[in-house]
Amino acid sequence: MSAITEDFKSDKELTLFDHSASPLNVRTAKLTLTRQEDIFREFHLTFKVNLDIYQRIETESWFNLKPELRGPFSAGNFQSESDIEIEIILQPDLLPQLTSSVTNPDQIVTYLQNLSQEEPDNPLLCTENWFCLQVKQVIKSGTIGYRTLWAYLHPAVISQEANANGKISEGMVNFIKDWADADMSVTQEAISQSLEEMNQAFAEFADQGLVGTEEAITEMVSELTTAFEELADAANQAISEQRTIPVDQDIFPRLSIFEEMVKFFTSDDWSFVKLKGEPTLRLVFQGKNGKWDCYARARVEERQFVFYSIGAVKVPKPKRRSVGEFITRANYGMIIGNFELNFDNGEIRYKTSIDVKGNVLTSETFKQLVYTNVLTMDHYLPGIMSVISGKISPEEAIHLIESKTE
């Protein structure tokens, strides 16, 4: 008998808890129940949070939202203008506990609400027992978001029986295909790092008893390794074919500005993801003082290259004037690039750019623009954070930062 999936709208406040009993308040949006032969097989919960709470969820890896298990990000970063929707799935072993207590789907959230008051340590309320499937946000210009590995490979199928039916292989292949469609920089180093992180993540899940058996997880990691290696071979072949056209090692006059950009970041061993439908790459940089997203954009018709470092923390509204003063002081005397602050949403970024019309674009030019950018952001980041925290004034922060370079 085929499975039946039903959606139920919901709009209620719900409190969940992490392993340390720290509360997380969310607003439910939808319940999704899948049943087969009157037996519940899956329970999904979709809820809404603001940007600050999402960043907390991401930082703490709640709902098993580990960065190494996240698919490619589409259409840029989340914004503060609207709520973010998160869809999670309950650990299958806990389904009987839920369905034996509630017969009417409309009563599920009410039941969980009562549990949060009477029994906050109940496993049904623990974020560790839920797995994030996807995260998205609808804004004026479209939809931003990503899917996780769990959307392709539900915890319920990570078992020896499921693997015998080929579901693990199928889930892995689909995840890698979507990852490959967006990622243009598959290097052996990136593959090794991804596999190591995923292996560690699955080992942690096994220790917690959240997913499958050791044999099933070993098989799953093996499937993932094979898929990544095949992807790397295909990417290396494509790069090899591109390089059959004779070009100078450092100067790329025959390539478009976007191809030049991709060539530089590939040769410089950066891992990146191409944004769908845009000549833009998303990258991540780890500095001494923090880690943040970067965007490399080719303005093809204008023959311009722009590189951004995006601050990982949005500036709170009460602090935006102070941070604005800080970056104005920082920008004074800047030769290459400048800081920018969006007073509407609190985003702070550092920008470097070049107009390539009439000039050749060399690898050294890319290197200067990119590394000047990320090193400047890293240098001034402690000052930005000090001003946001209110510890010191913008003038004092600039003096402390710039005195270190004198």
ZAMARGU-4260 file (C-alpha; in steps of 0.2 Angstrom, whole numbers, plus 5000, padded with zeros to 4 digits):
<rodrens>
0) 5000/5000/5000 | 5007/5017/4995 | 5011/5030/5008 | 4999/5045/5011 | 5006/5062/5015
5) 4995/5076/5023 | 4998/5094/5027 | 4990/5103/5041 | 4991/5122/5044 | 4997/5128/5061
10) 5000/5145/5069 | 5004/5142/5087 | 5019/5147/5099 | 5030/5132/5103 | 5045/5130/5115
15) 5058/5117/5111 | 5074/5114/5121 | 5092/5110/5117 | 5103/5097/5127 | 5106/5110/5140
20) 5088/5114/5143 | 5090/5131/5134 | 5073/5136/5127 | 5069/5140/5109 | 5053/5149/5105
25) 5046/5146/5088 | 5030/5149/5078 | 5023/5134/5070 | 5017/5136/5051 | 5014/5118/5045
30) 5013/5100/5051 | 5016/5086/5038 | 5011/5068/5042 | 5015/5052/5032 | 5006/5036/5035
35) 5006/5019/5027 | 4993/5006/5032 | 4987/5017/5046 | 5005/5017/5053 | 5014/5034/5055
40) 5030/5034/5046 | 5036/5052/5046 | 5032/5068/5055 | 5038/5085/5049 | 5036/5102/5058
45) 5038/5118/5049 | 5041/5134/5059 | 5046/5152/5058 | 5059/5162/5066 | 5068/5179/5064
50) 5085/5181/5058 | 5093/5182/5075 | 5085/5166/5081 | 5090/5157/5065 | 5108/5163/5067
55) 5107/5155/5085 | 5101/5139/5078 | 5115/5138/5065 | 5128/5143/5077 | 5123/5129/5090
60) 5119/5116/5076 | 5102/5113/5083 | 5091/5101/5074 | 5107/5092/5068 | 5110/5107/5056
65) 5129/5104/5054 | 5137/5115/5041 | 5146/5100/5033 | 5128/5092/5029 | 5121/5108/5021
70) 5118/5109/5003 | 5122/5124/4991 | 5115/5140/4997 | 5104/5148/4983 | 5102/5167/4980
75) 5113/5175/4993 | 5111/5177/5012 | 5096/5178/5023 | 5089/5195/5026 | 5081/5203/5041
80) 5065/5209/5032 | 5055/5193/5034 | 5054/5177/5044 | 5064/5162/5040 | 5055/5145/5038
85) 5063/5129/5044 | 5057/5112/5041 | 5062/5098/5053 | 5058/5079/5054 | 5056/5069/5070
90) 5068/5055/5074 | 5058/5040/5068 | 5061/5030/5085 | 5050/5044/5094 | 5035/5043/5082
95) 5026/5029/5092 | 5028/5040/5108 | 5019/5055/5099 | 5006/5045/5089 | 5001/5035/5104
100) 4997/5051/5114 | 4988/5061/5100 | 4975/5054/5088 | 4970/5070/5080 | 4984/5079/5070
105) 4976/5096/5075 | 4980/5092/5093 | 4999/5088/5090 | 5005/5106/5093 | 4994/5108/5108
110) 5001/5092/5115 | 5019/5098/5113 | 5014/5114/5121 | 5008/5106/5136 | 5024/5095/5137
115) 5035/5110/5137 | 5026/5116/5153 | 5024/5099/5162 | 5039/5089/5155 | 5052/5100/5147
120) 5065/5086/5146 | 5054/5075/5136 | 5063/5068/5121 | 5050/5075/5109 | 5055/5093/5113
125) 5074/5090/5112 | 5082/5098/5097 | 5094/5084/5095 | 5080/5072/5091 | 5074/5083/5076
130) 5083/5084/5059 | 5083/5100/5048 | 5077/5096/5030 | 5077/5113/5023 | 5078/5132/5027
135) 5071/5145/5016 | 5065/5163/5016 | 5053/5172/5004 | 5058/5190/5000 | 5053/5203/4987
140) 5066/5197/4975 | 5062/5178/4976 | 5067/5164/4988 | 5083/5161/4997 | 5088/5145/5005
145) 5096/5128/5005 | 5092/5109/5008 | 5102/5098/5019 | 5108/5080/5017 | 5093/5075/5028
150) 5081/5080/5014 | 5089/5067/5002 | 5092/5054/5015 | 5079/5054/5029 | 5085/5046/5046
155) 5072/5033/5044 | 5081/5025/5029 | 5099/5024/5037 | 5098/5006/5041 | 5104/4990/5034
160) 5087/4986/5026 | 5086/5003/5018 | 5103/5001/5011 | 5099/4984/5003 | 5085/4993/4994
165) 5097/5006/4987 | 5089/5020/4996 | 5106/5026/5003 | 5114/5026/4986 | 5100/5035/4978
170) 5100/5049/4992 | 5118/5051/4991 | 5118/5053/4972 | 5104/5065/4972 | 5113/5076/4986
175) 5129/5076/4976 | 5121/5080/4960 | 5113/5095/4967 | 5129/5100/4976 | 5139/5098/4959
180) 5126/5109/4949 | 5131/5124/4961 | 5149/5120/4965 | 5162/5124/4952 | 5178/5121/4963
185) 5179/5103/4966 | 5197/5100/4972 | 5204/5085/4981 | 5208/5095/4996 | 5190/5101/4997
190) 5183/5083/4995 | 5195/5076/5008 | 5189/5089/5021 | 5171/5087/5017 | 5172/5068/5019
195) 5182/5070/5035 | 5169/5082/5042 | 5154/5071/5037 | 5162/5055/5044 | 5164/5064/5060
200) 5147/5070/5060 | 5139/5053/5057 | 5150/5045/5070 | 5143/5058/5083 | 5125/5053/5077
205) 5129/5035/5079 | 5136/5038/5097 | 5120/5047/5101 | 5110/5033/5094 | 5101/5045/5082
210) 5104/5036/5066 | 5107/5018/5061 | 5120/5005/5065 | 5139/5007/5063 | 5138/4995/5048
215) 5125/5006/5039 | 5135/5022/5043 | 5151/5015/5036 | 5142/5010/5020 | 5134/5027/5019
220) 5151/5036/5020 | 5158/5024/5007 | 5144/5029/4995 | 5147/5047/4999 | 5166/5045/4996
225) 5162/5036/4979 | 5150/5050/4974 | 5163/5064/4978 | 5177/5055/4969 | 5167/5053/4953
230) 5162/5071/4954 | 5180/5077/4956 | 5185/5066/4941 | 5172/5074/4931 | 5177/5092/4937
235) 5195/5089/4934 | 5191/5082/4916 | 5181/5098/4912 | 5195/5109/4919 | 5208/5099/4908
240) 5197/5102/4893 | 5196/5121/4896 | 5215/5122/4897 | 5218/5115/4880 | 5216/5132/4874
245) 5234/5140/4875 | 5234/5155/4886 | 5247/5164/4896 | 5249/5157/4914 | 5245/5174/4922
250) 5235/5184/4909 | 5219/5177/4902 | 5214/5189/4887 | 5203/5175/4879 | 5192/5172/4893
255) 5176/5181/4900 | 5179/5191/4916 | 5168/5177/4925 | 5179/5163/4918 | 5195/5173/4923
260) 5187/5175/4940 | 5184/5156/4942 | 5201/5152/4935 | 5209/5162/4948 | 5200/5155/4963
265) 5202/5137/4957 | 5221/5140/4954 | 5222/5148/4972 | 5213/5133/4980 | 5198/5142/4986
270) 5182/5132/4988 | 5166/5141/4981 | 5149/5139/4976 | 5141/5148/4960 | 5124/5156/4963
275) 5111/5150/4951 | 5108/5162/4937 | 5121/5174/4942 | 5139/5177/4938 | 5143/5177/4956
280) 5153/5165/4968 | 5150/5162/4986 | 5166/5159/4997 | 5171/5157/5015 | 5186/5165/5023
285) 5193/5160/5040 | 5204/5174/5047 | 5213/5177/5064 | 5198/5186/5071 | 5183/5177/5063
290) 5175/5168/5049 | 5163/5176/5036 | 5155/5174/5019 | 5163/5182/5004 | 5155/5186/4986
295) 5165/5187/4970 | 5155/5195/4957 | 5158/5198/4938 | 5149/5212/4930 | 5151/5205/4913
300) 5145/5219/4902 | 5154/5232/4911 | 5170/5222/4912 | 5171/5225/4931 | 5176/5213/4946
305) 5169/5216/4963 | 5173/5207/4979 | 5164/5208/4996 | 5168/5202/5013 | 5151/5201/5022
310) 5151/5203/5041 | 5145/5188/5050 | 5135/5198/5063 | 5121/5211/5058 | 5123/5227/5067
315) 5109/5230/5079 | 5098/5245/5075 | 5103/5255/5091 | 5122/5253/5086 | 5121/5257/5068
320) 5126/5276/5070 | 5141/5271/5081 | 5147/5258/5068 | 5143/5270/5054 | 5155/5282/5063
325) 5168/5269/5065 | 5168/5264/5047 | 5169/5282/5041 | 5184/5284/5052 | 5191/5268/5045
330) 5188/5273/5027 | 5197/5289/5028 | 5214/5286/5020 | 5209/5269/5012 | 5218/5266/4996
335) 5210/5250/4990 | 5192/5247/4995 | 5180/5253/5008 | 5168/5248/5021 | 5149/5249/5018
340) 5135/5249/5031 | 5117/5245/5026 | 5107/5256/5038 | 5091/5246/5034 | 5096/5229/5039
345) 5113/5231/5048 | 5124/5222/5036 | 5142/5228/5036 | 5154/5223/5022 | 5171/5227/5014
350) 5171/5230/4995 | 5186/5230/4983 | 5183/5232/4964 | 5191/5235/4948 | 5186/5241/4930
355) 5195/5230/4918 | 5190/5240/4902 | 5205/5243/4891 | 5216/5233/4904 | 5221/5215/4906
360) 5217/5206/4921 | 5231/5196/4929 | 5231/5183/4943 | 5241/5196/4954 | 5227/5209/4951
365) 5214/5196/4958 | 5226/5192/4972 | 5229/5210/4978 | 5210/5214/4977 | 5205/5198/4986
370) 5218/5197/5000 | 5218/5216/5003 | 5199/5214/5006 | 5199/5199/5018 | 5214/5205/5028
375) 5207/5222/5030 | 5190/5215/5036 | 5200/5203/5048 | 5211/5218/5054 | 5196/5229/5058
380) 5184/5216/5064 | 5189/5217/5083 | 5185/5236/5082 | 5168/5233/5074 | 5163/5220/5087
385) 5169/5232/5102 | 5158/5246/5095 | 5143/5234/5093 | 5146/5228/5111 | 5147/5246/5117
390) 5163/5243/5126 | 5172/5258/5118 | 5168/5273/5107 | 5171/5272/5088 | 5185/5284/5090
395) 5194/5274/5104 | 5191/5258/5093 | 5199/5266/5078 | 5214/5272/5088 | 5217/5255/5096
400) 5216/5246/5079 | 5226/5258/5069 | 5239/5260/5082 | 5244/5242/5079 | 5249/5245/5061
405) 5260/5260/5065
</rodrens>
